[in-house]
Each structure stands twice: as C-alpha cells, then as structure tokens.
C-alpha cells in the first residue's frame, strides 16, 4: 500500500525558509515520478515542483530559483527546500507520486499537472506572515 507522509510545514516570516519532507513507503520509490503541489484557500491545487526517476526537475515559474526539489532514494524521502518565502506561498502542501501504472510519459506530458498523479499525502500547512 502506497503511503506518503509529509512533514516540515509551519509558520514563518516573509523572507524565511522551510524544508518539507515526504516519507514514501509501500512501493518501489525509484520507479515513480514525484512532486509537490499546493492549495491555498479558495484556489485550485497547483503544481509546485516535480522530479522524475531520472532526476529531471520542473518548477512552477512562481517558485523557480526559490524552491528546490530533491530526493534521497536510499531512504525514500522527497524534499522541498523553500527560501525567500512570501505570503503568496501560504498553502497546504501535498506530496504526490505518479506510478508506472499511469502509463508511459508521452509528448505533451505536463509533470506539474495534478491529474497525472495517483497517490497523495495528507498535506502539511505552510503559513508565511508578512
């Protein structure tokens, strides 16, 4: 059974930093594409950063150069290092996994599209005060 457990959220001042973690279990971690998504109140969930099983990364324009996605394949942990946080970054952050059962990646595949992912964690709250 696939399980994703996020941690590391909290409250910070604008300009601060946080590192989120996602502990994955129940599957062969290295064969999955992983990602971080977020959802603020009243808004749709949006892709923040993703990493595939070859280590290729993709970022939303709003976080590029401020956020870094990384993974520890040996321990099945996904990270999101966030710097220069602003109140606009306040949201529930979710870890997601895309299993090979979703099919091969085809031209036009958007790694930041939440509908490509079939496993989700419960989320961790990030609040940035101005």
Secondary structure by P-SEA (a helix, b strand, c coil): cbbbbbcbbbbbcccbbbbbbbbbcccccccccccccccccccccccccccccccbbbbcccccccbbbbbccccbbbbbbbcccccccccbbbbbbbccccccccccccccccccccccccbbbbbbcc
